[in-house]
Amino acid sequence: MASFRLPNVLNEVIRAQRDQFLRPNQPKNGVGAFVFPCRKLVFNYCERSGSSKSMMEYLQRDAIEFATANPQIEVVVQPRPSKHPIVRAFYTNGEQKTKCVRRCSVSEIPEVVKSLRDHSGHKLRRWNRYVISDTPSVRGIYSPFHDKAVYSISDLKPKK
């Protein structure tokens, strides 16, 4: 008696269906879930330099409040001898962004930390086109300045 074999394509589909339950799911933004883009903030400062004075004051006053208000972000404080103070942010897409806060006052450091926290982690780039589309229009983008005919209000009145 001949044995029955499925075609290779069907075997691959069945294997993919079976493997989807075995693979760990990656966290994704969507319905019912929100993954915060910033996953970790590292505060580096020097204990002896004058440029880190405002950073040390911020860490003593406001860093604990920031950490409790944002439990989804890992907050790390590290000494960095003989260097200027920096705040480094790590994002879920693998990127990182660093800001130097050596000339910032104590009131300006929370703004820098907030901007790093709210950043998406993607590189900033300039869009050359106004409309981003997978299927661009054949006619192009409509503009009223492209129309050659000029209409007046009297043309719009209903005729008797």
MARKOL-626151 format. One record per residue (C-alpha): x, y, z; residue in one letter; residue number from 0; chain. Coordinates in steps of 0.2 Angstrom, whole numbers, plus 2048, in hexadecimal, padded with zeros to 3 digits. Layout:
<recs>
<rec><east>X</east><north>Y</north><up>Z</up><r>A</r><k>NUM</k><c>A</c></rec>
...
</recs>
This chain:
<recs>
<rec><east>800</east><north>800</north><up>800</up><r>M</r><k>0</k><c>A</c></rec>
<rec><east>807</east><north>811</north><up>7FB</up><r>A</r><k>1</k><c>A</c></rec>
<rec><east>809</east><north>81E</north><up>809</up><r>S</r><k>2</k><c>A</c></rec>
<rec><east>801</east><north>82F</north><up>807</up><r>F</r><k>3</k><c>A</c></rec>
<rec><east>80C</east><north>83E</north><up>807</up><r>R</r><k>4</k><c>A</c></rec>
<rec><east>807</east><north>850</north><up>808</up><r>L</r><k>5</k><c>A</c></rec>
<rec><east>80F</east><north>85C</north><up>7FC</up><r>P</r><k>6</k><c>A</c></rec>
<rec><east>81E</east><north>867</north><up>803</up><r>N</r><k>7</k><c>A</c></rec>
<rec><east>813</east><north>877</north><up>803</up><r>V</r><k>8</k><c>A</c></rec>
<rec><east>806</east><north>86F</north><up>80E</up><r>L</r><k>9</k><c>A</c></rec>
<rec><east>814</east><north>868</north><up>81A</up><r>N</r><k>10</k><c>A</c></rec>
<rec><east>81B</east><north>87A</north><up>81B</up><r>E</r><k>11</k><c>A</c></rec>
<rec><east>80A</east><north>881</north><up>81F</up><r>V</r><k>12</k><c>A</c></rec>
<rec><east>806</east><north>874</north><up>82C</up><r>I</r><k>13</k><c>A</c></rec>
<rec><east>818</east><north>877</north><up>834</up><r>R</r><k>14</k><c>A</c></rec>
<rec><east>815</east><north>889</north><up>835</up><r>A</r><k>15</k><c>A</c></rec>
<rec><east>804</east><north>887</north><up>83D</up><r>Q</r><k>16</k><c>A</c></rec>
<rec><east>80C</east><north>87C</north><up>84A</up><r>R</r><k>17</k><c>A</c></rec>
<rec><east>81B</east><north>887</north><up>84D</up><r>D</r><k>18</k><c>A</c></rec>
<rec><east>811</east><north>897</north><up>850</up><r>Q</r><k>19</k><c>A</c></rec>
<rec><east>80B</east><north>890</north><up>861</up><r>F</r><k>20</k><c>A</c></rec>
<rec><east>81D</east><north>88B</north><up>866</up><r>L</r><k>21</k><c>A</c></rec>
<rec><east>825</east><north>89C</north><up>862</up><r>R</r><k>22</k><c>A</c></rec>
<rec><east>825</east><north>8A9</north><up>86F</up><r>P</r><k>23</k><c>A</c></rec>
<rec><east>81B</east><north>8B8</north><up>86A</up><r>N</r><k>24</k><c>A</c></rec>
<rec><east>823</east><north>8C9</north><up>867</up><r>Q</r><k>25</k><c>A</c></rec>
<rec><east>81B</east><north>8D7</north><up>870</up><r>P</r><k>26</k><c>A</c></rec>
<rec><east>812</east><north>8E2</north><up>864</up><r>K</r><k>27</k><c>A</c></rec>
<rec><east>807</east><north>8F2</north><up>865</up><r>N</r><k>28</k><c>A</c></rec>
<rec><east>7F5</east><north>8EE</north><up>860</up><r>G</r><k>29</k><c>A</c></rec>
<rec><east>7E4</east><north>8EC</north><up>868</up><r>V</r><k>30</k><c>A</c></rec>
<rec><east>7E5</east><north>8E8</north><up>87A</up><r>G</r><k>31</k><c>A</c></rec>
<rec><east>7F8</east><north>8EB</north><up>87C</up><r>A</r><k>32</k><c>A</c></rec>
<rec><east>804</east><north>8F9</north><up>87B</up><r>F</r><k>33</k><c>A</c></rec>
<rec><east>817</east><north>8F7</north><up>87C</up><r>V</r><k>34</k><c>A</c></rec>
<rec><east>820</east><north>907</north><up>882</up><r>F</r><k>35</k><c>A</c></rec>
<rec><east>82E</east><north>90B</north><up>875</up><r>P</r><k>36</k><c>A</c></rec>
<rec><east>83A</east><north>910</north><up>883</up><r>C</r><k>37</k><c>A</c></rec>
<rec><east>840</east><north>901</north><up>88D</up><r>R</r><k>38</k><c>A</c></rec>
<rec><east>84E</east><north>908</north><up>897</up><r>K</r><k>39</k><c>A</c></rec>
<rec><east>856</east><north>919</north><up>89C</up><r>L</r><k>40</k><c>A</c></rec>
<rec><east>868</east><north>919</north><up>8A3</up><r>V</r><k>41</k><c>A</c></rec>
<rec><east>86E</east><north>929</north><up>8AD</up><r>F</r><k>42</k><c>A</c></rec>
<rec><east>881</east><north>92B</north><up>8AD</up><r>N</r><k>43</k><c>A</c></rec>
<rec><east>889</east><north>938</north><up>8B7</up><r>Y</r><k>44</k><c>A</c></rec>
<rec><east>89A</east><north>93C</north><up>8BF</up><r>C</r><k>45</k><c>A</c></rec>
<rec><east>89A</east><north>93E</north><up>8D2</up><r>E</r><k>46</k><c>A</c></rec>
<rec><east>8A8</east><north>94B</north><up>8D2</up><r>R</r><k>47</k><c>A</c></rec>
<rec><east>8A6</east><north>956</north><up>8C3</up><r>S</r><k>48</k><c>A</c></rec>
<rec><east>89C</east><north>966</north><up>8C3</up><r>G</r><k>49</k><c>A</c></rec>
<rec><east>893</east><north>963</north><up>8B3</up><r>S</r><k>50</k><c>A</c></rec>
<rec><east>88A</east><north>954</north><up>8BC</up><r>S</r><k>51</k><c>A</c></rec>
<rec><east>884</east><north>95F</north><up>8CA</up><r>K</r><k>52</k><c>A</c></rec>
<rec><east>872</east><north>962</north><up>8C3</up><r>S</r><k>53</k><c>A</c></rec>
<rec><east>871</east><north>94F</north><up>8BE</up><r>M</r><k>54</k><c>A</c></rec>
<rec><east>875</east><north>94A</north><up>8D0</up><r>M</r><k>55</k><c>A</c></rec>
<rec><east>868</east><north>956</north><up>8D6</up><r>E</r><k>56</k><c>A</c></rec>
<rec><east>85B</east><north>94F</north><up>8CA</up><r>Y</r><k>57</k><c>A</c></rec>
<rec><east>85F</east><north>93D</north><up>8CF</up><r>L</r><k>58</k><c>A</c></rec>
<rec><east>85D</east><north>941</north><up>8E1</up><r>Q</r><k>59</k><c>A</c></rec>
<rec><east>84C</east><north>94B</north><up>8DF</up><r>R</r><k>60</k><c>A</c></rec>
<rec><east>843</east><north>945</north><up>8D0</up><r>D</r><k>61</k><c>A</c></rec>
<rec><east>849</east><north>935</north><up>8C9</up><r>A</r><k>62</k><c>A</c></rec>
<rec><east>840</east><north>92A</north><up>8D6</up><r>I</r><k>63</k><c>A</c></rec>
<rec><east>830</east><north>933</north><up>8D1</up><r>E</r><k>64</k><c>A</c></rec>
<rec><east>833</east><north>930</north><up>8BF</up><r>F</r><k>65</k><c>A</c></rec>
<rec><east>837</east><north>91E</north><up>8C2</up><r>A</r><k>66</k><c>A</c></rec>
<rec><east>827</east><north>91B</north><up>8CC</up><r>T</r><k>67</k><c>A</c></rec>
<rec><east>81D</east><north>924</north><up>8BF</up><r>A</r><k>68</k><c>A</c></rec>
<rec><east>824</east><north>919</north><up>8B1</up><r>N</r><k>69</k><c>A</c></rec>
<rec><east>825</east><north>907</north><up>8B6</up><r>P</r><k>70</k><c>A</c></rec>
<rec><east>826</east><north>901</north><up>8A5</up><r>Q</r><k>71</k><c>A</c></rec>
<rec><east>837</east><north>909</north><up>8A3</up><r>I</r><k>72</k><c>A</c></rec>
<rec><east>847</east><north>902</north><up>8AB</up><r>E</r><k>73</k><c>A</c></rec>
<rec><east>850</east><north>910</north><up>8B3</up><r>V</r><k>74</k><c>A</c></rec>
<rec><east>863</east><north>90E</north><up>8B6</up><r>V</r><k>75</k><c>A</c></rec>
<rec><east>86F</east><north>91A</north><up>8BF</up><r>V</r><k>76</k><c>A</c></rec>
<rec><east>881</east><north>917</north><up>8BC</up><r>Q</r><k>77</k><c>A</c></rec>
<rec><east>890</east><north>922</north><up>8C1</up><r>P</r><k>78</k><c>A</c></rec>
<rec><east>89C</east><north>926</north><up>8B2</up><r>R</r><k>79</k><c>A</c></rec>
<rec><east>8AC</east><north>92E</north><up>8B9</up><r>P</r><k>80</k><c>A</c></rec>
<rec><east>8B4</east><north>93C</north><up>8B0</up><r>S</r><k>81</k><c>A</c></rec>
<rec><east>8A6</east><north>93E</north><up>8A3</up><r>K</r><k>82</k><c>A</c></rec>
<rec><east>898</east><north>94A</north><up>8A0</up><r>H</r><k>83</k><c>A</c></rec>
<rec><east>887</east><north>944</north><up>8A6</up><r>P</r><k>84</k><c>A</c></rec>
<rec><east>87C</east><north>93C</north><up>899</up><r>I</r><k>85</k><c>A</c></rec>
<rec><east>86B</east><north>934</north><up>897</up><r>V</r><k>86</k><c>A</c></rec>
<rec><east>86A</east><north>924</north><up>88C</up><r>R</r><k>87</k><c>A</c></rec>
<rec><east>85A</east><north>91D</north><up>886</up><r>A</r><k>88</k><c>A</c></rec>
<rec><east>858</east><north>90B</north><up>87F</up><r>F</r><k>89</k><c>A</c></rec>
<rec><east>849</east><north>907</north><up>874</up><r>Y</r><k>90</k><c>A</c></rec>
<rec><east>83F</east><north>8F7</north><up>870</up><r>T</r><k>91</k><c>A</c></rec>
<rec><east>845</east><north>8F8</north><up>85E</up><r>N</r><k>92</k><c>A</c></rec>
<rec><east>857</east><north>8F6</north><up>863</up><r>G</r><k>93</k><c>A</c></rec>
<rec><east>85C</east><north>909</north><up>861</up><r>E</r><k>94</k><c>A</c></rec>
<rec><east>863</east><north>914</north><up>86E</up><r>Q</r><k>95</k><c>A</c></rec>
<rec><east>864</east><north>927</north><up>870</up><r>K</r><k>96</k><c>A</c></rec>
<rec><east>870</east><north>931</north><up>87B</up><r>T</r><k>97</k><c>A</c></rec>
<rec><east>86E</east><north>943</north><up>881</up><r>K</r><k>98</k><c>A</c></rec>
<rec><east>87B</east><north>94C</north><up>88B</up><r>C</r><k>99</k><c>A</c></rec>
<rec><east>875</east><north>957</north><up>899</up><r>V</r><k>100</k><c>A</c></rec>
<rec><east>884</east><north>95F</north><up>89F</up><r>R</r><k>101</k><c>A</c></rec>
<rec><east>87E</east><north>971</north><up>89C</up><r>R</r><k>102</k><c>A</c></rec>
<rec><east>86C</east><north>96D</north><up>8A1</up><r>C</r><k>103</k><c>A</c></rec>
<rec><east>865</east><north>974</north><up>8B1</up><r>S</r><k>104</k><c>A</c></rec>
<rec><east>85B</east><north>96A</north><up>8BD</up><r>V</r><k>105</k><c>A</c></rec>
<rec><east>84A</east><north>970</north><up>8B6</up><r>S</r><k>106</k><c>A</c></rec>
<rec><east>850</east><north>96B</north><up>8A4</up><r>E</r><k>107</k><c>A</c></rec>
<rec><east>855</east><north>959</north><up>8A7</up><r>I</r><k>108</k><c>A</c></rec>
<rec><east>843</east><north>953</north><up>8A9</up><r>P</r><k>109</k><c>A</c></rec>
<rec><east>83F</east><north>95A</north><up>898</up><r>E</r><k>110</k><c>A</c></rec>
<rec><east>84E</east><north>950</north><up>890</up><r>V</r><k>111</k><c>A</c></rec>
<rec><east>848</east><north>940</north><up>899</up><r>V</r><k>112</k><c>A</c></rec>
<rec><east>836</east><north>943</north><up>894</up><r>K</r><k>113</k><c>A</c></rec>
<rec><east>83C</east><north>945</north><up>882</up><r>S</r><k>114</k><c>A</c></rec>
<rec><east>846</east><north>935</north><up>882</up><r>L</r><k>115</k><c>A</c></rec>
<rec><east>838</east><north>92C</north><up>88A</up><r>R</r><k>116</k><c>A</c></rec>
<rec><east>82B</east><north>932</north><up>87D</up><r>D</r><k>117</k><c>A</c></rec>
<rec><east>836</east><north>92E</north><up>86E</up><r>H</r><k>118</k><c>A</c></rec>
<rec><east>832</east><north>91F</north><up>863</up><r>S</r><k>119</k><c>A</c></rec>
<rec><east>844</east><north>91A</north><up>861</up><r>G</r><k>120</k><c>A</c></rec>
<rec><east>843</east><north>91B</north><up>84E</up><r>H</r><k>121</k><c>A</c></rec>
<rec><east>850</east><north>926</north><up>845</up><r>K</r><k>122</k><c>A</c></rec>
<rec><east>84A</east><north>937</north><up>840</up><r>L</r><k>123</k><c>A</c></rec>
<rec><east>849</east><north>938</north><up>82D</up><r>R</r><k>124</k><c>A</c></rec>
<rec><east>842</east><north>944</north><up>821</up><r>R</r><k>125</k><c>A</c></rec>
<rec><east>833</east><north>93F</north><up>816</up><r>W</r><k>126</k><c>A</c></rec>
<rec><east>836</east><north>945</north><up>804</up><r>N</r><k>127</k><c>A</c></rec>
<rec><east>824</east><north>942</north><up>7FF</up><r>R</r><k>128</k><c>A</c></rec>
<rec><east>814</east><north>949</north><up>807</up><r>Y</r><k>129</k><c>A</c></rec>
<rec><east>80A</east><north>939</north><up>805</up><r>V</r><k>130</k><c>A</c></rec>
<rec><east>811</east><north>928</north><up>80A</up><r>I</r><k>131</k><c>A</c></rec>
<rec><east>808</east><north>91A</north><up>801</up><r>S</r><k>132</k><c>A</c></rec>
<rec><east>80B</east><north>908</north><up>7FB</up><r>D</r><k>133</k><c>A</c></rec>
<rec><east>800</east><north>90B</north><up>7EC</up><r>T</r><k>134</k><c>A</c></rec>
<rec><east>804</east><north>91D</north><up>7E5</up><r>P</r><k>135</k><c>A</c></rec>
<rec><east>7F6</east><north>925</north><up>7DB</up><r>S</r><k>136</k><c>A</c></rec>
<rec><east>7F8</east><north>926</north><up>7C8</up><r>V</r><k>137</k><c>A</c></rec>
<rec><east>7F1</east><north>938</north><up>7C8</up><r>R</r><k>138</k><c>A</c></rec>
<rec><east>7FB</east><north>93F</north><up>7D6</up><r>G</r><k>139</k><c>A</c></rec>
<rec><east>7F6</east><north>949</north><up>7E5</up><r>I</r><k>140</k><c>A</c></rec>
<rec><east>7E7</east><north>954</north><up>7E2</up><r>Y</r><k>141</k><c>A</c></rec>
<rec><east>7E9</east><north>967</north><up>7E4</up><r>S</r><k>142</k><c>A</c></rec>
<rec><east>7DC</east><north>974</north><up>7E0</up><r>P</r><k>143</k><c>A</c></rec>
<rec><east>7EA</east><north>97E</north><up>7D7</up><r>F</r><k>144</k><c>A</c></rec>
<rec><east>7EC</east><north>971</north><up>7CA</up><r>H</r><k>145</k><c>A</c></rec>
<rec><east>7DA</east><north>974</north><up>7C3</up><r>D</r><k>146</k><c>A</c></rec>
<rec><east>7DB</east><north>980</north><up>7B4</up><r>K</r><k>147</k><c>A</c></rec>
<rec><east>7C8</east><north>984</north><up>7B4</up><r>A</r><k>148</k><c>A</c></rec>
<rec><east>7C3</east><north>993</north><up>7BF</up><r>V</r><k>149</k><c>A</c></rec>
<rec><east>7B2</east><north>993</north><up>7C6</up><r>Y</r><k>150</k><c>A</c></rec>
<rec><east>7A8</east><north>9A1</north><up>7CE</up><r>S</r><k>151</k><c>A</c></rec>
<rec><east>79A</east><north>9A2</north><up>7DA</up><r>I</r><k>152</k><c>A</c></rec>
<rec><east>78E</east><north>9A6</north><up>7CC</up><r>S</r><k>153</k><c>A</c></rec>
<rec><east>791</east><north>996</north><up>7C4</up><r>D</r><k>154</k><c>A</c></rec>
<rec><east>78C</east><north>98C</north><up>7D3</up><r>L</r><k>155</k><c>A</c></rec>
<rec><east>77A</east><north>994</north><up>7D4</up><r>K</r><k>156</k><c>A</c></rec>
<rec><east>76C</east><north>989</north><up>7CE</up><r>P</r><k>157</k><c>A</c></rec>
<rec><east>766</east><north>98E</north><up>7BD</up><r>K</r><k>158</k><c>A</c></rec>
<rec><east>753</east><north>991</north><up>7BA</up><r>K</r><k>159</k><c>A</c></rec>
</recs>
